[in-house]
Amino acid sequence: MNAMTTDIPDEDFITIIAPSMAEVMESFAAQGLAEREYAIVHRGGKHSFTLAGGETLFNGAKMIAATFARRAGA
């Protein structure tokens, strides 16, 4: 099995990106993600974003990103 392969193909992920963790969590609440059984995968933190082709996103500014997941069908 490839190290990049997961044994959990039935998960659904949403990553929210914002200037602050407070804004990430406001978006989480506004989208009703808790009610839809999403949970944070790992702590949120500052990220720099670059597309695979090398294009920098957000003018190079670091943004807070947090990823949330749920099992499909939940």
Biotite code that builds the C-alpha atoms (Angstrom):
import biotite.structure as struc

atoms = struc.array([
    struc.Atom([0.000, 0.000, 0.000], chain_id="A", res_id=1, res_name="MET", atom_name="CA", element="C"),
    struc.Atom([1.231, 3.489, -0.873], chain_id="A", res_id=2, res_name="ASN", atom_name="CA", element="C"),
    struc.Atom([2.074, 5.718, 2.111], chain_id="A", res_id=3, res_name="ALA", atom_name="CA", element="C"),
    struc.Atom([-0.209, 8.406, 0.658], chain_id="A", res_id=4, res_name="MET", atom_name="CA", element="C"),
    struc.Atom([-3.201, 6.039, 0.552], chain_id="A", res_id=5, res_name="THR", atom_name="CA", element="C"),
    struc.Atom([-5.727, 6.216, 3.358], chain_id="A", res_id=6, res_name="THR", atom_name="CA", element="C"),
    struc.Atom([-7.833, 3.373, 4.670], chain_id="A", res_id=7, res_name="ASP", atom_name="CA", element="C"),
    struc.Atom([-10.717, 5.797, 5.301], chain_id="A", res_id=8, res_name="ILE", atom_name="CA", element="C"),
    struc.Atom([-12.083, 6.746, 1.866], chain_id="A", res_id=9, res_name="PRO", atom_name="CA", element="C"),
    struc.Atom([-15.475, 7.704, 3.316], chain_id="A", res_id=10, res_name="ASP", atom_name="CA", element="C"),
    struc.Atom([-14.345, 10.923, 5.014], chain_id="A", res_id=11, res_name="GLU", atom_name="CA", element="C"),
    struc.Atom([-15.304, 14.394, 3.842], chain_id="A", res_id=12, res_name="ASP", atom_name="CA", element="C"),
    struc.Atom([-12.971, 17.323, 4.562], chain_id="A", res_id=13, res_name="PHE", atom_name="CA", element="C"),
    struc.Atom([-13.507, 21.082, 4.702], chain_id="A", res_id=14, res_name="ILE", atom_name="CA", element="C"),
    struc.Atom([-10.626, 23.509, 5.238], chain_id="A", res_id=15, res_name="THR", atom_name="CA", element="C"),
    struc.Atom([-11.506, 27.024, 6.321], chain_id="A", res_id=16, res_name="ILE", atom_name="CA", element="C"),
    struc.Atom([-8.945, 29.781, 5.704], chain_id="A", res_id=17, res_name="ILE", atom_name="CA", element="C"),
    struc.Atom([-9.194, 33.210, 7.347], chain_id="A", res_id=18, res_name="ALA", atom_name="CA", element="C"),
    struc.Atom([-6.977, 35.924, 8.834], chain_id="A", res_id=19, res_name="PRO", atom_name="CA", element="C"),
    struc.Atom([-7.716, 34.778, 12.406], chain_id="A", res_id=20, res_name="SER", atom_name="CA", element="C"),
    struc.Atom([-8.820, 31.641, 14.272], chain_id="A", res_id=21, res_name="MET", atom_name="CA", element="C"),
    struc.Atom([-11.843, 33.566, 15.542], chain_id="A", res_id=22, res_name="ALA", atom_name="CA", element="C"),
    struc.Atom([-12.955, 34.083, 11.933], chain_id="A", res_id=23, res_name="GLU", atom_name="CA", element="C"),
    struc.Atom([-12.356, 30.409, 11.125], chain_id="A", res_id=24, res_name="VAL", atom_name="CA", element="C"),
    struc.Atom([-14.569, 29.387, 14.038], chain_id="A", res_id=25, res_name="MET", atom_name="CA", element="C"),
    struc.Atom([-17.233, 31.972, 13.141], chain_id="A", res_id=26, res_name="GLU", atom_name="CA", element="C"),
    struc.Atom([-17.367, 30.426, 9.661], chain_id="A", res_id=27, res_name="SER", atom_name="CA", element="C"),
    struc.Atom([-17.503, 26.922, 11.165], chain_id="A", res_id=28, res_name="PHE", atom_name="CA", element="C"),
    struc.Atom([-20.542, 27.983, 13.221], chain_id="A", res_id=29, res_name="ALA", atom_name="CA", element="C"),
    struc.Atom([-22.204, 29.925, 10.384], chain_id="A", res_id=30, res_name="ALA", atom_name="CA", element="C"),
    struc.Atom([-21.951, 26.902, 8.081], chain_id="A", res_id=31, res_name="GLN", atom_name="CA", element="C"),
    struc.Atom([-23.507, 24.649, 10.732], chain_id="A", res_id=32, res_name="GLY", atom_name="CA", element="C"),
    struc.Atom([-20.585, 22.232, 10.563], chain_id="A", res_id=33, res_name="LEU", atom_name="CA", element="C"),
    struc.Atom([-20.942, 20.997, 14.156], chain_id="A", res_id=34, res_name="ALA", atom_name="CA", element="C"),
    struc.Atom([-24.564, 20.102, 13.475], chain_id="A", res_id=35, res_name="GLU", atom_name="CA", element="C"),
    struc.Atom([-23.397, 18.270, 10.347], chain_id="A", res_id=36, res_name="ARG", atom_name="CA", element="C"),
    struc.Atom([-20.985, 16.280, 12.574], chain_id="A", res_id=37, res_name="GLU", atom_name="CA", element="C"),
    struc.Atom([-17.702, 17.829, 11.413], chain_id="A", res_id=38, res_name="TYR", atom_name="CA", element="C"),
    struc.Atom([-14.820, 17.870, 13.889], chain_id="A", res_id=39, res_name="ALA", atom_name="CA", element="C"),
    struc.Atom([-11.427, 19.547, 13.692], chain_id="A", res_id=40, res_name="ILE", atom_name="CA", element="C"),
    struc.Atom([-8.712, 17.219, 12.399], chain_id="A", res_id=41, res_name="VAL", atom_name="CA", element="C"),
    struc.Atom([-5.714, 19.035, 13.886], chain_id="A", res_id=42, res_name="HIS", atom_name="CA", element="C"),
    struc.Atom([-5.102, 22.357, 15.544], chain_id="A", res_id=43, res_name="ARG", atom_name="CA", element="C"),
    struc.Atom([-5.415, 25.389, 13.299], chain_id="A", res_id=44, res_name="GLY", atom_name="CA", element="C"),
    struc.Atom([-2.349, 27.425, 12.529], chain_id="A", res_id=45, res_name="GLY", atom_name="CA", element="C"),
    struc.Atom([-0.610, 29.916, 10.263], chain_id="A", res_id=46, res_name="LYS", atom_name="CA", element="C"),
    struc.Atom([0.042, 28.677, 6.750], chain_id="A", res_id=47, res_name="HIS", atom_name="CA", element="C"),
    struc.Atom([1.552, 30.060, 3.576], chain_id="A", res_id=48, res_name="SER", atom_name="CA", element="C"),
    struc.Atom([-0.362, 28.921, 0.496], chain_id="A", res_id=49, res_name="PHE", atom_name="CA", element="C"),
    struc.Atom([1.186, 28.098, -2.869], chain_id="A", res_id=50, res_name="THR", atom_name="CA", element="C"),
    struc.Atom([-0.405, 26.307, -5.815], chain_id="A", res_id=51, res_name="LEU", atom_name="CA", element="C"),
    struc.Atom([1.438, 23.338, -7.291], chain_id="A", res_id=52, res_name="ALA", atom_name="CA", element="C"),
    struc.Atom([2.606, 25.526, -10.190], chain_id="A", res_id=53, res_name="GLY", atom_name="CA", element="C"),
    struc.Atom([4.286, 27.930, -7.754], chain_id="A", res_id=54, res_name="GLY", atom_name="CA", element="C"),
    struc.Atom([1.659, 30.695, -7.665], chain_id="A", res_id=55, res_name="GLU", atom_name="CA", element="C"),
    struc.Atom([1.451, 32.261, -4.195], chain_id="A", res_id=56, res_name="THR", atom_name="CA", element="C"),
    struc.Atom([-2.024, 32.821, -2.783], chain_id="A", res_id=57, res_name="LEU", atom_name="CA", element="C"),
    struc.Atom([-3.213, 35.688, -0.567], chain_id="A", res_id=58, res_name="PHE", atom_name="CA", element="C"),
    struc.Atom([-0.326, 37.867, -1.825], chain_id="A", res_id=59, res_name="ASN", atom_name="CA", element="C"),
    struc.Atom([2.031, 35.738, 0.277], chain_id="A", res_id=60, res_name="GLY", atom_name="CA", element="C"),
    struc.Atom([0.295, 36.655, 3.544], chain_id="A", res_id=61, res_name="ALA", atom_name="CA", element="C"),
    struc.Atom([0.122, 33.886, 6.126], chain_id="A", res_id=62, res_name="LYS", atom_name="CA", element="C"),
    struc.Atom([-3.432, 32.878, 6.927], chain_id="A", res_id=63, res_name="MET", atom_name="CA", element="C"),
    struc.Atom([-4.966, 30.684, 9.608], chain_id="A", res_id=64, res_name="ILE", atom_name="CA", element="C"),
    struc.Atom([-6.219, 27.348, 8.261], chain_id="A", res_id=65, res_name="ALA", atom_name="CA", element="C"),
    struc.Atom([-8.155, 24.647, 10.044], chain_id="A", res_id=66, res_name="ALA", atom_name="CA", element="C"),
    struc.Atom([-9.372, 21.394, 8.542], chain_id="A", res_id=67, res_name="THR", atom_name="CA", element="C"),
    struc.Atom([-12.543, 19.685, 9.674], chain_id="A", res_id=68, res_name="PHE", atom_name="CA", element="C"),
    struc.Atom([-13.705, 16.169, 8.757], chain_id="A", res_id=69, res_name="ALA", atom_name="CA", element="C"),
    struc.Atom([-16.687, 13.884, 9.050], chain_id="A", res_id=70, res_name="ARG", atom_name="CA", element="C"),
    struc.Atom([-17.415, 10.397, 7.912], chain_id="A", res_id=71, res_name="ARG", atom_name="CA", element="C"),
    struc.Atom([-19.510, 10.353, 4.746], chain_id="A", res_id=72, res_name="ALA", atom_name="CA", element="C"),
    struc.Atom([-23.126, 9.557, 5.449], chain_id="A", res_id=73, res_name="GLY", atom_name="CA", element="C"),
    struc.Atom([-22.924, 11.138, 8.898], chain_id="A", res_id=74, res_name="ALA", atom_name="CA", element="C"),
])
